[in-house]
Amino acid sequence: MIGEIDVLGVFIPAILMLMFIAYLVNMAIRNVLARIGFYRFVWHRSIFDLGIYVLVLGVVVIVSQRLIS
């Protein structure tokens, strides 16, 4: 994975872009879970959402590694 990405002449860390992608995917997952009523069974929603975000970020990083190499 490269260390930086050039966005309109501004270099940003690659992990920041991956974190933003994971955040967007996480928002979609949270909306789906809220609509189906899954959060009724979750004890602490904030911790659960953080766990889902960490898992999604891990998947995004692994997928980006496989696409680059």
N, C-alpha and C positions, 0 to 999 in steps of 0.2 A: 504494500500500500504506500502511496506517495504521502509525503508529510504535509503538503499544502495544496490547495486548489485555488486557481486564479479566477476570481469573480469580478469582472469589470475593472481589472487592474488592482484589486485588493486581494492579498493572499490571506486565506482563512485556513485554519487547521482542518484536515480531512475529518477528524473525529467530530468536529462541530457540525459538519454537514451530515454525517451519519447520525448524530444525535437528533438533528432536526427531522430527518426522514423517519427515525424511530418514533419521535414525538407525534408526527402526523399519523403514522400507523396506529400508535397507541390511542390517539383520540378517536379513530374510527372503531377500534375494538371496544373502547369504553362506551361509545354511543350504542353499539350493538348490544352490549351486556346490559346497559340501562334499559333499553327498549324491551328486551325479553324478560326483564325482572330478575336477573341473576343476582343482583346486589342484595336482595332480601336474604340470601344465604351466606353473605360475607360478613364476618364479624367487624373488621376494621377496613373500610373502603380505601382509605388513603394508603395504607400499607400494601393492600392488595394491588392497587393501581401502580405503586412503585415497583412491586415485583413483576408485574406484567411489562412495565417499561424496560426493566433490566433484561428480561427475557427477549423482548423484541429488539432491543439494542444489540444483544449478543447475536441474534439471527441476522440482523442487518450487517454487522461487521463480518460475520462468516461468509455471507453471500457476496459482499463486496470483495473480500479476499479471493474468493473462487472466481469471480468475474475478471479480476485484474490479472491473475496468473494463469 
